[in-house]
Amino acid sequence: MIEKYLDSNGEECWKIYVNVRSQQTGLRIQKRSKGVKTEAQAKKMELQLIRECERELLIKESKGISWNELLEKFEMHQRMDLSNKMTAQTKADYVATIRKHTQGWMKREASGITPVDVREAFIEISSVVGVPHQIKIKSILTKIFQYGIEAHLIKGMPILPTAGLKFQKEEEKPPEILTISEIRKLLYAAKEMDHKWYPIWAFALLTGMRNGEIYALLWDDVDLENKVIVLSKSYNKRTKTTKCTKAGYWRHIPVSSELENLLKELKLKSNGSPFVLPRIRDWNKGYQARELRAFCASIGIPSIRFHALRACFATQLIRQGIPAIQIQKICGWKDLETMQRYIRLAGIEISGATENLKILPDRIVMGEVVNLFAPANQN
């Protein structure tokens, strides 16, 4: 493209812009020039720039796209892919995670990255993140390489560099949890001190709701007449937006008599606020875990994060014999896999299993153990 303009001295000049794109890979080379004095010179310069772009494009195509360029194109593809139900923020986070852990690859040809490079990268990655996160990183990497191959951005890659990468199974750690006596101690101590976090902790323990769900809850969502909370949204502190729940659908939370009393207390103190729970500055800043851990430690119970209150809620319901499917619906889990961890933790599935062993002697006569297994009239 050739365009005429006036320079700073008011004289006529021409500027040239050339864009040459590969029909196969989508790669492109752009060049510009300005300050050309005549239109004839501009046309000549345009042809020269086109030839330079074509030469550079051939060289670039033979070498292949760089890892950094591949990430940029993958990120753009993700943004435009409407069939992918992930949020825009999640898509951006995935690419940011890969950038963070593959800094040494940025200027390298994507097609030149090998399984050895990937294994070496994961040696470093394993020192900072756990196995579940490593598995997620591998999954994202695989998608990026597959995209590069399918979009003809990567050539000559016989196998995916992530193929064959395995992880040592990490020992499962039980979720942080409080016993019923520890839960009572937490709430009684907080209530006695009139602690500002008391209603929030109590609400979490009585509903099993997530932090963002509690934060976003409005009085319009509470139906005391039918004793139910209609939960349809959650607050995302990172984006400072209110969105749908993590599971992506609304659900009902039953209101117990204890929760009803708490809600009535909160309503009296609400001063016309549309929000059910008080707005605490440290909560708005995302310090809910820090505040709970500190308080638990101060009263001599296990220091737990805020999300563990949800685990406490689920475990106590399991111990009361509430069917797992009901708890799953109340808590908003899409499947029972998470529930199984809490079932194991509660010990419900093994409770009473050894009750009928009865192998210890239970009578002692004149200092001697009576043989409980002998026939009744044997001398």
C-alpha positions in Angstrom: 0.0 0.0 0.0 1.3 3.4 -1.0 0.0 6.6 0.6 0.9 10.2 0.2 1.3 12.6 3.2 2.9 15.9 4.1 6.1 15.9 6.2 6.9 18.3 9.0 8.1 20.9 6.3 4.8 20.6 4.4 6.4 18.8 1.5 4.7 15.9 -0.2 6.1 12.4 0.6 5.1 8.8 0.2 4.9 6.0 2.8 4.7 2.3 2.0 3.2 -0.6 4.0 3.7 -4.2 2.9 2.1 -7.3 4.4 3.0 -10.8 3.1 1.1 -13.7 4.6 1.7 -17.4 4.2 -1.2 -19.3 2.7 -0.2 -22.5 4.6 0.8 -21.5 8.1 -0.8 -18.1 8.5 2.6 -16.5 9.3 3.1 -13.0 8.0 5.9 -10.5 7.5 5.3 -6.8 7.6 7.5 -3.9 6.5 7.1 -0.1 6.3 9.0 2.7 4.9 8.3 6.5 4.6 9.9 9.7 3.5 10.1 8.7 -0.1 10.2 11.8 -2.3 8.4 10.6 -5.4 5.6 8.2 -6.3 7.8 6.3 -8.7 10.4 5.8 -6.0 7.6 4.6 -3.7 6.4 2.0 -6.2 10.0 0.8 -6.6 10.4 0.6 -2.9 7.1 -1.3 -2.5 8.4 -4.1 -4.9 11.7 -4.2 -3.0 9.9 -4.6 0.4 7.6 -7.3 -1.0 10.6 -9.3 -2.2 12.3 -8.9 1.2 9.1 -10.0 3.0 8.8 -13.1 0.7 12.4 -14.1 1.4 12.0 -13.7 5.1 8.8 -15.6 5.0 10.4 -18.5 3.2 13.2 -18.6 5.8 10.7 -18.4 8.6 8.5 -21.2 7.2 11.5 -23.5 6.8 12.6 -22.8 10.4 9.0 -22.9 11.8 7.2 -20.7 14.2 8.8 -19.8 17.6 7.3 -21.0 20.8 6.4 -17.5 21.8 4.6 -17.0 18.5 2.8 -20.3 18.9 1.5 -19.2 22.4 0.3 -15.9 21.0 -1.6 -17.7 18.2 -3.0 -20.3 20.6 -4.2 -17.6 23.0 -6.0 -15.9 20.1 -7.5 -19.1 18.9 -8.8 -19.8 22.5 -10.4 -16.4 22.7 -12.2 -16.9 19.4 -13.3 -20.5 20.1 -16.9 -20.1 21.2 -17.3 -23.9 21.6 -14.9 -23.8 24.6 -17.0 -23.1 27.6 -14.2 -21.9 29.8 -14.3 -18.2 30.8 -12.0 -15.7 29.1 -10.1 -15.3 32.4 -9.5 -19.1 32.7 -8.2 -19.3 29.1 -5.8 -16.4 29.8 -4.7 -18.0 33.0 -3.8 -21.2 31.2 -1.6 -19.5 28.7 0.0 -17.4 31.5 0.8 -20.6 33.4 2.6 -22.1 30.4 4.5 -18.8 29.8 5.6 -18.9 33.4 7.0 -22.4 33.2 8.5 -22.3 29.7 10.4 -19.0 29.7 13.5 -20.7 28.3 11.6 -21.9 25.2 10.3 -18.5 24.0 12.8 -17.9 21.2 13.1 -21.5 20.2 11.4 -23.1 17.2 8.3 -24.8 18.5 8.9 -27.8 16.2 12.4 -28.2 17.8 11.0 -28.8 21.3 11.6 -32.5 22.2 10.3 -34.9 24.9 13.7 -34.4 26.7 13.0 -30.6 26.8 9.6 -31.3 28.3 11.0 -33.7 30.9 13.7 -31.2 31.9 11.0 -28.5 32.3 8.9 -30.7 34.5 11.9 -31.4 36.8 11.8 -27.7 37.7 8.0 -27.5 37.7 7.8 -30.5 40.1 9.8 -28.5 42.7 7.2 -25.7 42.9 3.8 -27.4 42.3 2.1 -30.6 43.2 1.2 -33.5 40.9 -2.4 -32.4 40.2 -1.1 -29.1 38.9 1.6 -30.8 36.9 -1.0 -33.0 35.2 -3.0 -29.8 34.3 0.2 -28.2 32.9 0.9 -31.3 30.8 -2.7 -31.2 29.5 -2.4 -27.6 28.4 1.0 -28.2 26.8 -0.5 -31.1 24.8 -3.3 -29.0 23.6 -0.9 -26.3 22.4 1.2 -28.7 20.5 -1.8 -30.4 19.0 -3.1 -26.9 17.9 0.2 -26.1 16.3 0.3 -29.3 14.3 -3.4 -29.0 13.2 -2.9 -25.4 12.2 0.2 -26.3 10.2 2.3 -24.0 12.4 4.5 -26.9 13.5 6.0 -29.2 10.9 8.1 -32.4 11.2 7.0 -33.3 14.8 6.7 -37.2 14.7 5.4 -37.4 18.3 4.0 -35.0 20.8 6.8 -33.9 23.2 4.4 -34.6 26.2 3.8 -38.2 25.1 4.9 -40.7 27.7 5.3 -38.1 30.4 4.1 -39.8 33.7 3.9 -38.6 37.2 4.5 -40.4 40.5 1.2 -40.8 42.3 1.1 -38.3 45.1 -0.1 -39.5 48.5 -3.6 -38.2 49.1 -3.8 -35.9 52.0 -7.1 -35.8 54.0 -8.9 -32.5 53.8 -8.5 -30.0 56.6 -11.3 -30.7 59.0 -12.6 -29.8 62.4 -14.5 -32.2 64.7 -17.9 -31.3 66.0 -16.5 -30.2 69.4 -13.9 -28.0 67.6 -16.6 -26.5 65.4 -18.6 -25.6 68.6 -15.5 -24.2 70.3 -14.8 -22.0 67.2 -18.3 -20.6 67.1 -18.8 -20.3 70.8 -15.5 -18.4 71.2 -16.2 -16.1 68.3 -19.8 -15.4 69.5 -18.6 -14.7 73.0 -16.0 -12.2 71.7 -18.6 -10.7 69.3 -16.0 -11.3 66.6 -16.8 -9.5 63.3 -16.2 -12.8 61.4 -18.6 -14.9 63.5 -21.7 -14.6 61.3 -19.6 -15.4 58.2 -18.0 -18.5 59.8 -21.4 -19.6 61.2 -23.1 -19.1 57.8 -20.4 -21.2 56.0 -20.7 -24.0 58.6 -24.5 -24.1 58.3 -24.8 -24.0 54.5 -21.6 -25.5 53.0 -21.5 -22.6 50.6 -18.3 -21.4 48.9 -16.7 -18.1 49.9 -17.7 -16.3 46.7 -21.2 -17.6 47.0 -21.6 -16.3 50.5 -20.1 -13.0 49.6 -22.6 -12.5 46.7 -25.7 -13.6 48.6 -28.6 -11.1 48.6 -31.6 -10.9 50.8 -33.6 -11.4 47.6 -32.1 -15.0 47.5 -33.5 -15.9 50.9 -37.0 -17.3 51.3 -37.6 -17.7 55.0 -41.2 -18.5 54.5 -40.3 -21.7 52.6 -37.0 -22.0 54.5 -34.7 -22.1 51.5 -31.9 -20.1 49.9 -31.9 -20.0 46.1 -28.2 -19.9 45.2 -27.5 -18.7 41.7 -24.3 -16.6 41.7 -20.8 -16.2 43.1 -18.4 -13.2 43.5 -15.1 -13.4 41.7 -12.6 -11.3 43.7 -10.0 -11.4 41.0 -12.2 -9.9 38.3 -14.4 -8.1 40.9 -17.5 -9.4 39.1 -20.5 -11.5 40.1 -21.0 -14.5 37.9 -22.8 -17.9 38.0 -21.8 -20.5 40.6 -18.7 -22.7 40.1 -20.9 -25.6 38.9 -22.6 -23.3 36.5 -26.2 -23.9 37.8 -28.4 -22.7 40.6 -29.2 -24.8 43.6 -31.3 -24.7 46.8 -29.8 -24.6 50.3 -32.3 -25.7 53.1 -32.6 -23.3 56.0 -32.4 -25.1 59.3 -33.8 -23.6 62.5 -30.3 -22.5 63.6 -29.7 -20.9 60.2 -33.1 -19.2 60.4 -32.2 -17.6 63.7 -28.9 -16.5 62.4 -30.6 -15.0 59.3 -33.1 -13.1 61.5 -30.2 -11.6 63.6 -28.4 -10.6 60.4 -31.6 -9.0 59.0 -31.9 -6.8 62.1 -28.4 -5.6 61.7 -28.4 -5.2 58.0 -29.4 -1.5 58.0 -31.1 -1.9 54.6 -28.1 -3.5 52.9 -29.0 -5.8 50.0 -26.3 -8.2 51.1 -27.0 -10.9 53.7 -23.5 -10.9 55.2 -21.7 -7.8 56.5 -19.1 -6.2 54.2 -15.8 -6.6 56.0 -12.7 -4.9 54.5 -10.4 -7.9 55.0 -13.0 -10.1 53.4 -13.2 -7.8 50.4 -9.4 -8.0 50.1 -9.5 -11.8 50.2 -8.0 -12.4 53.6 -10.7 -14.8 54.8 -8.3 -17.8 55.1 -5.7 -15.8 57.0 -8.3 -14.5 59.5 -9.7 -17.9 60.2 -6.3 -19.6 60.5 -5.2 -17.0 63.0 -8.3 -17.3 65.1 -8.3 -21.1 65.2 -4.7 -21.0 66.4 -5.5 -18.5 69.1 -8.1 -20.7 70.7 -6.1 -23.9 70.4 -7.9 -25.8 67.6 -6.4 -26.9 64.2 -5.7 -24.0 61.9 -7.8 -24.4 58.8 -8.4 -22.4 55.7 -11.8 -20.9 55.0 -12.8 -23.4 52.3 -12.4 -26.2 55.0 -15.6 -24.9 56.6 -17.4 -26.4 53.6 -15.7 -29.7 54.3 -16.8 -29.5 57.9 -20.4 -29.0 56.8 -20.3 -32.0 54.4 -18.6 -34.3 56.9 -21.1 -33.6 59.7 -24.0 -34.2 57.4 -22.5 -37.5 56.3 -22.0 -38.5 60.0 -25.7 -37.8 60.6 -26.6 -40.3 57.8 -27.8 -37.8 55.2 -27.6 -39.5 51.8 -24.6 -38.5 49.7 -26.7 -37.5 46.7 -28.5 -34.9 48.9 -25.3 -33.5 50.2 -23.9 -33.4 46.6 -26.9 -31.3 45.5 -26.7 -28.9 48.5 -23.0 -28.3 48.1 -23.1 -28.1 44.3 -20.6 -30.8 43.4 -21.1 -32.1 39.8 -20.1 -35.7 40.7 -19.6 -37.9 43.7 -15.8 -38.0 43.4 -15.2 -35.2 45.8 -17.9 -36.6 48.1 -16.0 -39.9 48.4 -13.1 -38.1 50.2 -15.4 -36.8 52.8 -17.1 -40.1 53.2 -13.8 -41.8 53.8 -12.8 -39.0 56.2 -16.1 -39.4 58.2 -15.5 -43.2 58.4 -19.2 -43.9 57.7 -18.5 -46.6 55.2 -16.6 -48.7 57.8 -18.5 -47.7 60.9 -19.5 -50.8 62.9 -17.8 -53.2 60.4 -15.8 -54.9 63.2 -18.5 -55.0 65.8 -19.2 -58.7 65.4 -15.7 -60.0 65.8 -16.1 -60.6 69.5 -12.7 -62.4 70.0 -11.7 -61.2 73.5 -12.7 -63.0 76.6 -15.3 -61.1 78.6 -15.4 -63.0 81.9 -12.7 -63.8 84.5 -13.5 -66.2 87.4 -11.1 -66.6 90.4 -8.3 -64.9 88.5 -8.5 -67.3 85.6 -9.9 -66.6 82.1 -12.9 -68.6 81.4 -12.7 -70.5 78.1 -15.6 -69.0 76.3 -15.2 -71.3 73.3 -15.5 -74.6 75.3 -18.8 -76.6 75.1 -21.2 -75.7 77.8 -21.0 -78.9 80.0 -17.4 -79.9 79.4 -15.3 -80.7 82.6 
